[in-house]
Amino acid sequence: MDWTEIRADWPAYARVIAQRWPEVAEADLLALDGEREAVIDTIARATGMERTVAGAELVEWQMGEPPVDVLMDETRDNANIRESARHIPEGEDPLADDDAFGDERVPDPPMGRR
């Protein structure tokens, strides 16, 4: 994960970082506005580890995949909608009526089999 991306979605990432390092208060992280060096200082202070160790742990965490909690965070709804547009074939109207695909309703099961 690139820190620029992390900083751009800071509220969502602050939540995830607070879960990864539970000694760090989410409110404290939010106040840092994604400033990486301040995040390292805050993790080190809250956990009691050396700043270099906290920095190394943050780098290790950063090397992983973006957490699903972040990708699906409500603050990313507009970005996710824009991203999903690339999966719509050219010329298809996403607002068109879907009647051509059949009824989406599932029939009720026969009596006695509920």
Secondary structure, 3 states (H helix, E strand, C coil): CCHHHHHHCHHHHHHHHHHHCCCCCHHHHHHCCCCHHHHHHHHHHHHCCCHHHHHHHHHHHHCCCCCHHHHCCHHHHHHHHHHHHHHCCCCCCCCCCCHHHCCCCCCCCCCCCC
